[in-house]
Amino acid sequence: MLNFVICDDNQNIVDKLAKILESIFIEHELNGHVLLQTIHAEDVLNLIQSDASKIDVLILDIQLKSAISGLAIAEQMRHQNKNTYLIFTTGHLEYVMLAYKYKTFDYLPKPITFAKIEETILRLFQDASHNSNPHYLTLASKNVLINEDDVYYIKKDGMRTIYSSFSKIESSLPPNFIRCHKSYIVNIHKITDIQFNTNTIFLKGNISCSIGPKYKNNLLEVIHHDELIPNHLVLSNHAK
């Protein structure tokens, strides 16, 4: 899921952008959501300060009717979250060059058109699905993104899996996703305890999955790697 935030000093433009985005999400089956739409710069700054990680895409008017400009908001955003996609809307193309230093993804010149927004959003989802940053995992449908931190484990159900190929996806996952069983890949950042006497992994939220004999030694090696092992992890009844 990609969360979008829209800020423009014109309420009609804000409403238009939100409606167009929702239409694009539905038409192309994109996993997107308009988290906030506002004409007040302060609303965006408050969200950035409270939890900038919630903002995946920020669509900003460069010149707001406010003491705070769109560029100032972008600067705050970059301080808090370097991975957020920034898209500027503007009727003043002379400001475009000023926005480059904020790692801008695209510009939407006013008057805003459906075709331009659609092209930008489709390209953005394509970029997010191929981004080397492991913040997102891509499901079998290339348009469906899941925040890596929301995934505790991936399970193969018989011959089926939520991924197109269980073995293929294993090689493309971030290093904190480890094969622990023929039917499980676990996110070690979610592990709270491992009991090797029962070959069980316990995760946050009272969730558990199994350890297969074939994958036990590799799992031990990985969780003892200083750069990967979570600080909270407790190991129970395992050979040292």
C-alpha positions, 0 to 999 in steps of 0.5 A, spaced: 500 500 500 502 506 498 499 512 502 498 519 498 498 526 501 495 532 497 496 539 499 494 545 495 491 552 497 486 551 492 480 546 495 478 545 488 484 542 485 485 538 492 478 535 491 480 534 483 487 530 485 484 526 490 478 524 485 483 522 479 488 518 484 482 514 486 480 513 479 487 511 477 487 506 483 481 503 481 482 503 473 489 500 474 488 495 480 493 499 484 494 498 491 494 506 493 490 510 498 489 518 499 491 518 506 490 526 507 488 531 502 488 538 505 489 546 503 493 547 510 500 546 510 500 545 517 496 539 517 502 536 512 507 538 517 504 535 523 503 529 519 511 529 518 512 530 525 508 525 528 510 519 523 513 521 516 514 514 515 506 513 513 507 518 507 509 514 501 507 519 496 507 527 497 503 531 492 505 539 493 503 545 490 510 549 490 507 556 492 502 555 497 498 561 500 501 560 507 507 562 510 510 555 509 511 554 502 511 547 498 519 547 498 519 548 505 515 542 506 519 538 502 525 540 506 522 537 512 519 531 509 526 529 506 529 530 513 524 525 516 523 520 510 528 520 504 524 515 501 518 519 500 516 520 493 515 528 492 511 530 486 510 538 485 504 541 482 505 548 479 503 554 475 509 557 475 515 553 471 520 558 474 520 554 480 521 548 478 529 548 478 528 550 485 525 543 487 530 539 484 535 538 490 529 535 494 529 529 489 523 530 486 520 524 482 515 529 477 512 535 476 504 536 474 503 543 471 497 547 472 492 546 469 492 539 471 490 533 466 488 526 468 493 524 462 499 527 465 497 524 472 495 517 470 502 517 466 506 519 473 502 515 477 503 509 473 511 510 472 511 511 480 508 504 482 513 501 476 518 505 480 516 502 487 515 495 484 523 495 482 526 499 487 532 496 490 530 499 497 527 493 501 521 497 504 516 494 499 515 487 497 511 486 490 506 480 490 505 476 484 500 482 481 506 487 479 501 493 482 500 490 489 505 492 494 506 490 501 510 494 506 516 489 508 515 491 516 507 488 515 510 481 513 511 476 519 512 470 514 511 467 507 507 461 507 507 456 501 500 453 501 500 446 498 502 448 491 500 455 491 503 461 494 501 468 494 507 469 490 508 467 483 514 462 485 516 460 492 523 459 490 524 465 485 521 470 490 526 467 495 532 470 492 529 477 491 527 478 498 531 482 503 536 479 507 532 479 513 527 474 510 530 467 511 528 460 509 526 456 515 522 450 512 520 448 505 513 451 506 516 458 510 520 464 509 520 468 515 522 475 517 527 475 522 526 482 525 519 479 527 522 473 531 521 473 539 524 466 540 526 460 537 526 453 540 530 448 537 528 443 541 521 443 538 523 446 532 519 452 532 519 460 531 515 464 535 514 471 532 510 478 535 503 477 536 503 470 538 504 467 531 509 461 530 512 457 524 516 451 523 523 450 522 525 444 517 531 440 518 534 442 512 534 449 513 536 449 521 543 450 520 543 455 515 538 459 520 543 458 526 548 461 522 544 467 520 541 469 526 548 469 529 550 474 524 551 481 528 548 485 522 542 481 522 540 478 529 534 483 532 537 485 539 530 482 542 531 475 540 532 470 545 534 463 543 531 457 547 534 450 548 539 450 542 546 447 541 551 452 542 
